[in-house]
Amino acid sequence: MTIAKAKKGAIGILTGGGDVPGLNPAIRAVTIRALREGYEVIGLRRGWASLVDMVRDKDYDNSDNFQSLSEELVNRAGRTGGTFLHTSRTNPARVAKANVPHHLHASYNSARNDLTPEVLKNLEWLGIESLIPIGGDDTLSYGVRLYQEGVKVVAIPKTMDNDVPGTDYCIGFSTCITRTIEMTNRLRTSAGSHERLLVLEVFGRYAGFTAMLPTMAGAANRCVIPEHKFSIDLLAELLLADRRKNPSKYSVVLISEGAMYEGGEMVFEHETTDAFGHKKLGGIGDLISQKLKELSPKYNHGRPVDVINQKLGYLVRCGDPDALDSIVPMAYGNLALDLLLNKIHGRLVVLKNGRYDNMPIEAVIATKKVVNVKEHYNTQRLRPHYKSFEMKPLFIMTTDLG
């Protein structure tokens, strides 16, 4: 049996990975257009987890796993942040034994289990003929897997870090940059009042865009990014020099959570990993703050300088979307529908050089998108480097490496 009732069939939509402002506008755009074209839209709850936990029984309460979407519902949510469909970091291709749903224990009892056969059966049971996953490279990498299994997939890129390959822009990035600049400027008053160094840790596991763009915009004096192992001594020397030049006697550095200094490694909150094999990052800001305080007398005539240390974290991903993260999701959602209506699948909708486009979904797993250090980062000054903005994309350094 199938759940879908619309004459033209059903389109499934889900959000995976971290929440960002702009997800609900994207869901709204897809839903309203699809309903008006005669399709049903089924919202899959909690990302890929819905297609793992689902029980194929019409009498079973699957309300935690899916819901039929209406214009009224998505209009109400479409102006808000987060995702009303909820999210998870579930990877159906690597489900730990402890996380296999009870009704599947008899069939899947290895340490790691590939539940893709169940995902495919659940999509068929729901009557979902096309699928639109919204997520970062982890979430969308499983979308690639489903496309390779024959599912009609069109993907929408989302991530605060703006590091999905193939696109200049991912939903959530503009709001992240806007909030980072805003909060950095607010924290200046405390740094200036106490004549301290201000160390702010921001998102960015492998890519430093969220530290680079606010620094380029003037929010910080320096930034350190995952793409370059920096000298902690050089950072201390530069920040203390910046502090001396500032009449208010403070300076600011943005620290990507994945940044590493010479002789050090990535800093993790704990050793456990998520379903995609990533340990939770956090704490490099604390470590750098301690080192800067210890080194400060060396570059301040023997006198120590205190440090204000703040992890911005979820403060830059919560709340309502800014203008760009309200407009781009609307366009991405309609682009995805255009492709599906034209029976084109296996694509990633993108912004490239200021224009909306699409490319093969396999771009998500073909490479990593990181800051081109040679082109955009001055390793001696620990800040963005640029010669000319002519013909550069909107966010300057967000094209793929190479």
C-alpha positions, 0 to 999 in steps of 0.5 A: 500500500502507499500513503500518498493520495494526490493524483500526481503522486507525492514529493518528500522533503526533509532537513538534516544536520544542524539547524539554520535560519532559512530551512522553513522558507525552503520547505514553504517554497517547495510545498506551496509550488508542489501543491499548486502543481497537483502533488502531495508533499510529505514532510519527513521528520528528523531528517533521515531518522524518519526513514529508519524508524518508520513502521510500515503498518497503516495502524501504527502511529508514525506521526513522529516520522512523517506528516502531510504538509499544507499551505497553512502549515508552511505559511505559518512556519515559513518566516521563522528560523530552525526547521519545524520538521526537526532534524538529526545527524542519522546516517542510514548507511551506518546505524549503530546496533544500539540505534537500530529500531526494535522492529528491525533487530532480527534483521540488523544486528551488526556493530554498524548496519546499512539500513538502506533497503528499509529506507527504500521500502519506506519511501515506496510505502509512503508513495514518495516518487521524488525526494528533496533533502536539504542539508550539508555535505553529510546529509546530502552524501546519503542523498547521493547514495539514494540517487544511485539506488534509483530514487529521484533526488534533487538536493538543496545545500544548507550549512552555516559553514558554506562548505558544500562543494559546487555552490557559492552559497548554502542556506544559513551562511548569510545569517551566520555572518550577519550575527557574527558581525553583530555580536562581535561589535556588541562584545567590543564594548566589554573588551574596550572597557577592560582593555582586553583581547577578545577571542571569539570561537565560531563554526567551521570544522574544515572551512574557515569562511565563517571567520574570514568574511566577518574579519574582511567586513571589519568585525575582527583584526585577525582570524585563524582558520582550519586550512592553515596551522598558525603560530600562536606566538605570531597571533599574540604578537599581532593582537598585542600590536593591534591593541596598542594601535587602538585608542580603546586598547583592545583587539579581536580575533575570530577562531574557527572551531577546527583551527589548529596552531603549530604543535597542536591538533583539533580540540574536541569536546569528547571522543564519541562520534556522530553517525558520519564519523565526526567528533564534536568540536569545541574548546580551541577558543579556550585553549588559545585564550589561555596561550594568549594570556600567557604570551601577552607579557612578551609583547606588552613590555612585560605586563600581562593582558587579560582575555575575554573568551566567548564561543558564539556557537548556536547564537549564530544559527538560532532565530529568524533568517535574514533577508538573504536567507529568506530569499535564497531558500525560496529560489532554491525550493522553486529551482528544485521543483522546476527540475522535478517537474521536468523529470530531471533528477540527481541534481544539486541546486546552486548559486554560481557566480551570482546566478542560480543553476544546478549541477550533478548531485555527485559534486557533494562527494567529489571534493572538499570546499575550503578556503584557498589559502594562497588566494585569500588568506595572508598567513603572515598577517593572519587575516583575509587577503585580496587584491581586487574585487572585480568579477568576484562572486558575492561572498568573494572567497566562496568558490571551490578550491582550484 
